[in-house]
């Protein structure tokens, strides 16, 4: 069964940067309608960034100007570049995308911890 696998998380100091990647476990399938969500401890999961099939991007207000969602269709990979990280960005980050022909799939999640 195809899966979405995130990578690139970890521990970073406030003000630093990380780039998350999300790829399908089987590269033969296409990925579109890509999204990144996050869930901080004790909070509900929230949408962070979205990239539609026509290239439109959307961001939650708290990350605008700091995070960038992008994709590499040749690699069937979606990225989340995170700059100027803040303590409040600490969360488990999930990718959520349309993986043809399976439908929408959640990644397992990856921890991002921002320290002071």
C-alpha positions in Angstrom: 0.0 0.0 0.0 1.4 3.4 -0.9 2.3 5.7 1.9 3.4 9.3 2.3 6.7 9.7 4.2 7.8 12.9 5.7 11.5 13.8 6.4 13.6 16.7 7.3 12.2 17.5 10.8 14.2 17.8 14.0 15.4 20.3 16.5 16.3 23.8 15.5 16.9 27.1 17.4 14.4 29.9 17.1 15.1 31.9 14.0 16.5 28.9 12.2 15.2 27.0 9.1 14.2 23.5 8.2 12.9 22.0 5.0 10.4 19.2 5.2 9.9 16.8 2.4 7.0 14.4 1.7 7.2 11.6 -0.9 5.1 8.7 -1.8 6.6 5.3 -1.0 6.1 4.2 -4.5 7.3 6.8 -7.0 5.1 5.5 -9.9 2.1 7.4 -8.5 1.4 11.1 -9.0 0.8 13.4 -6.1 -1.3 16.6 -6.3 -3.5 18.8 -4.2 -0.8 18.9 -1.6 -1.1 20.2 2.0 0.9 20.5 5.1 -0.8 20.3 8.5 0.6 20.5 12.0 -0.6 19.5 15.5 1.0 21.0 18.6 0.7 19.1 21.9 -2.7 19.6 23.3 -4.1 21.4 20.3 -6.1 20.5 17.2 -4.5 19.8 13.9 -4.4 22.9 11.7 -3.8 23.5 8.1 -0.5 25.3 7.5 0.0 25.4 3.7 -1.6 24.2 0.6 -0.6 23.8 -3.1 -3.3 23.2 -5.6 -2.9 21.4 -8.9 -2.9 24.8 -10.8 -0.1 26.1 -8.7 -2.1 28.3 -6.2 -0.6 28.4 -2.7 -2.4 29.3 0.5 -1.0 29.7 4.0 -2.3 30.1 7.5 -1.7 33.7 8.6 0.8 32.7 11.3 3.3 31.4 8.7 2.8 33.8 5.9 6.1 35.2 4.7 8.1 32.5 6.6 7.0 29.2 5.1 6.9 28.1 1.4 5.2 25.1 0.0 6.5 23.7 -3.3 6.7 20.5 -5.2 8.9 18.5 -7.6 6.6 16.5 -9.9 9.5 14.5 -11.3 10.2 13.2 -7.8 6.6 13.2 -6.7 7.7 15.1 -3.6 6.2 18.1 -1.8 8.3 20.4 0.3 7.7 22.9 3.1 10.5 25.4 3.6 10.3 26.9 7.0 12.3 30.0 7.8 12.5 32.3 10.8 11.1 29.5 13.0 9.4 30.4 16.2 8.8 28.5 19.4 5.1 28.3 18.5 6.0 26.4 15.3 6.8 23.4 17.4 4.5 20.6 16.4 4.1 17.3 14.5 3.9 18.1 10.8 1.9 16.0 8.4 1.6 16.0 4.7 -1.8 15.3 3.2 -2.1 14.9 -0.6 -4.1 13.3 -3.4 -2.1 10.3 -4.4 -3.5 8.8 -7.6 -5.1 6.4 -7.9 -5.6 5.9 -4.1 -7.2 9.2 -3.1 -6.2 11.5 -0.3 -3.6 10.1 2.1 -2.0 11.3 5.3 1.6 11.0 6.1 2.8 9.6 9.4 3.9 12.9 10.7 7.3 14.3 11.7 8.3 16.2 14.7 9.6 19.8 14.5 10.9 21.3 17.7 12.0 24.9 17.9 14.1 25.8 21.0 14.9 29.2 22.5 
